[in-house]
Amino acid sequence: MKRFVLFFYLFLVFGSYSFAGRGKEHLRVQRELTATRVKEHIHIDGRLNEQSWKIASKATDFILYEPYNGLKASQPTEVSVIYDDYAIYIGARLYDSAPDSIYRELGQRDKSDNLRSDVFSVYISTYNDGVNYLQFTVSASAVQTDIKITSNRGDRNWNAVWKSAVSFDKNGWYVEMEIPYSALRFANTSSQVWGVNFSRLIKRKNEVSTWNFVDKSLSGFVTQSGILKGISGIKPPLRLSFIPYVSGYLDQSTDDNSYSSRINGGMDLKLGIGQSFTLDATLIPDFGQVPSDDKILNLSPFEVKYDEARQFFTEGTELFNKGGIFYSRRIGGRPKGYSDAYDSLLTNEIVDQNPQETKMINATKLSGRFANGLGLGIFNAMTQNTYADILDTITGNRRRVLTQGFTNYNIFVLDQNLPNNSYVSLINTNVHRPSDNFTADVIATDFNVKNKKQEFAVRGKGAVSQRFLDSIERGYKANVVLSKISGNFQADIWTNIESKNYNPNDLGFLRSANEFSNGLSLEYKIFDPFWKFLNAEFEFDFHDSRLYSPRSFSRQSLGFGFRFMDVNNYFGRLSIHYNPRYGYDYYEPRVEGRKYKTPRVLWLQWFGSPDYRKTIAVDHRVAYWFSDMYNQKSYLVSLSPRIRFSNRLLAIYSLSYQSENNNIGYYDYDGTDVLFGSRKLVTITNTLNIQFAISPKSFFNIKARHYIRHYKYNDIYTLNLDGTLSLNNSVTDPENRNYNLFNIDMFYQWHFAPGSELVLAWKNQVEESLDNPVYNYMQNVENLWNSPKYNSFSIKILYYIDYQQLKKLRL
């Protein structure tokens, strides 16, 4: 089997070599544009009526990226770049033969490229390294988006302060941008040579065109850029800004429905150090307005990973995510000794208060890149002592239990750009808690090396973890992937090793270690339209997983997939997965040395998504799987209609229903036997999202989510030593469950000045857990209505103060 896989991989790699990008070689010419220095004041109004725009060089002759990659764009576009000592300015004339048909849907900042709106974007790489770019986007409805791109991965949480405006006439529409140098980082040299590209989306045609041709059959979008020349005599400015904030909260307790209030204040600071580095600090941070997690009832032996939503930890963290060993929610998360409070209870004592989050003192990050392409990142955060309050119900005496002592978190990163849009990184994370003399240290490397023609790549990660408490625990990880990354045929062959004691979880996230796995992924992509399809992709993957120590078989899977976009802009994806061998789950038993024999499974899924330009579009998903043991089967149905009531109002409703018959899982451990249960498991999720845009700078969003998960046991089994199950009749009244959760998050955001905003928020949560399933949906709703509720009302005002702008005003 291994020889066949290797032969098939080599056949595809070398056999497909001649097919990559055939017929488009003449378009792969790197274009150049010269920026023009100006002296007159540029008023950002979207009209392009200053004399400077008339004399500036123009980027023209845009080429289609999609749907017909390589053809001439249907509408002319002209882009000019001018600059002065303060900023770079981009002016775009987007001609349109049908200006009344230009889509102009309003929406939230940083999502303008996902609106039902025409869009113009500029991509800037100040180091021209093909790896690190900034994207600035403006929609025809004047909504801004800025994205930091690293290795073709976009970070929408990065926010810059810049100006833009749009206007319209009988010839089409116009975009004018002012991007101050304080929003960029570049080398302090006499002349600048930057990578640049421009793109345009005509939404009614779903047509994307670019100035410098981007071949879809080659790896990377931003790597295929043009050159911006002519910028000289500029110096990196002193980048210093402050964002002070004040916030107020009114919270309702779920215990006695009483209300409490509080007022917070603090500040974020950004300081440019040298020509290319930025120091970010948050002093007395306030994350009370972070959106609620989509919580679930977790029945697995593994931790649930929730997304990070705190802006300080999502913005500008691309360097710190190298190596995959940083999970920012460890900082300010649940105290390590949260359960110790309950374990320490004496007679007549109860836990009166037990904070579920540690409180941050501050956090600081320094990041940037030298002119030679070496990136440097330094991160530090601290959390204070966290205590649980214990109450003696007889005497009234109180005592405190330390659930997590003062903790210091550190990260150090080096990331070197290499030729051919490649890189290699080294990252170290360190966690230290003096209260229990604990230290955790992880060092990792992350690399991606490509050949000059961007056809092949070798990428991988390696890491060593060390944890020091009463003894030293060490582990390691290694992952290597060989890839063909361009052409119609693309492929990966990979191997992954994680030793038994590898543990990055003090500041990273890993569900389980002790793994030795190998895999192969083959893809055939059709980039150009054919028959009734705009594009299509066929894929096959093979996965074999074992324990690393001992080298025991775990599971094996085969996957087949087909995805497409048809001429009506309907997206479809069919997936088939099959586990051809009986496997073993070494984690579900929750007892070291035990295993559970898993069945052979066939899994089928279909997902469809119609054209979002329509007034009503319904995403839909159907999945079904069954096994050859224990009469296991499951199906899932999901519908998500989205209704566009106007250019301001959009509603998206999602309903998901999953039923699992004879779901097998851990039940209990009595010290001798591990007990498993067969249960009927039902999960229902309803989500309503309403988005209303008052203006390009004023946005209202409400999200309501109702989640139900309940199960009832059919049978209880004893887990045998060989992994099989034997019926156990000793448990006569197994513990069933009905989990019921409802959340509302309502936010109003007003960007009243560049970089400044006012946010009003209401967060509501109701949670209920019962011993037996409630099958009537309306009864679940009624139960929640009568349950204790948590409410939080808040207002927060942030004001952006830029030193350069103050200096400009004084002059």
C-alpha angles and dihedrals in degrees: 000000000000092000091049092051092049092047092048091049094050090046092055094044097052099026092057096044094100095049099061111116094337112183097017100080093106090060095054095091118131106234125212132214127188120219118219124224113227137188103195121093113262112217110206102225102123094248102104091210098139117110090239092069092054095056097040122106116258133225107215143154098067117201126216119259091181151047093006103024111212101018125116117274114257094230128041120249129190124191129185131187124206131167146187135184092287109041150352117249128206122197121187129188107199106190118204128182090207106041093167088063096058109123114233110176115166122225148144124315114265091027101074093115090058096053129100087257142103112259141199122199138184123201117203128188106183091188094042090222099137090233109069120051141157121220122204115188133183125186125214085253089059096249113150129221127180123185133181110217124202120176089344092306114122126217109201092179091073109101128194129184110239139135132242140165137180135207137182139215139158091288098055133270139314136215127201122187134185113195110182118215088241086072092055136061118214142153121277097240132135093248131025129218110189133180111240142172135170128210136189130199120202098195100195088061097031084230120158120189132177135200095227108044115255113201109212091206091062125075117264137018104219092039089071096066137139129237129263112204136170100061108128141148096036124127130203104260127227099273105208125148138157129205109191117185140192124194137181130201137195110190131187117212120227091214102063104356089245120148128231131184136204140175123215134189135182144128144242117216132198120191126178112222114197119330100311113020132090129197113209119190133173116201118199092351122211118204098165093118096055111127116259120263119251090244121199137188100257115212096166126096090242134084118256114242113219125193122258114245103167105112097219089059096043101044120080096352099122092112092050092052092063113117094021094254101115122087104170095200089075084077108079092004131129112316114259091236097043093128092045089081091063094041091055097054117130128201112306093008128128134182105254098179130006115170113222092204133050114231118242120228095193143316132215134186132184119194139160146118133254122229090258090062098259111141122204128194130180122180133182133174134169133200125195132234113292122207137188118217116229120199127200103216093204104044098024090230118148133207135178130233120202106232095176129003127217107304131199120203122195136178129183122188136183117186121180122196112222133195119284095034091296132138145185124205140192120198134179127191124192132186121187130183111181093190092073098019091246126158130175120189129183127179121188143172127213123189141172118183120184132184121246095262091050092238103117135032142182115204135166152138134236129185144174121202127199127185121189121196121114089339138008119265117191132183140160144209134203129183127175129179126188110200145183101207106178139052131040091297114059128171146176129200115185148169130200130195127186117173121225094256098042105127123165093158100111088078101358138051129246123153095204139350131199095083137144111183139161132190150172130211124189125185135182112196127192107200101177126069117265133172104331096338131091091198140342141191134201120196140182128186136182125197129185120182132185138163112269093219116052095016094236122159116255111170146326129206141183122203134193126185142177125187131174148166115219130207090267090057093250111151119209134178128186118191130186124183127180131185102206096187137051107255140191130241110208096181107049092071089062089211123103114251096018127112140188121219110233124207132238108268136196115201125189128184138175125190125183132182123182128208109301090207088077121095090240124028127169122205111204138188132186123183134174133177136173138178137208094240135069092000090277120176137150139184134191130196122187130179125182115179117187119198122196105203093177142331087285105039128061127168124192121188123187128192122183125180122182126178122188118191116206095359104187120216149138116296110169147328119222096189093267110038130041111221124208129190136212109217143173103239122193126182123188124181126183120183130177121189120185120187122188123177117200093181138337087278101038122066138170123200132177126183123186120184129183116189125185126179123171137163139185123198119238099182140359120221138191113233110233123215091252091056098257124121131240123196113258117201097180094090105073101167110035120193111257125185146209115196117191124182133173128183135180122189115183120180134176116192126189119183094202095171136008107295092357128106147170117218127193115190140183119187121185130180133178120180131182135175123189133182096238135038119267105211096183108088095204089051089058089051091050091049090054092048089058096043126096111275133212115214130179124185117186146166125200130184123194123184123196116219116188120193093209092053091050089049091049091051092051090054 
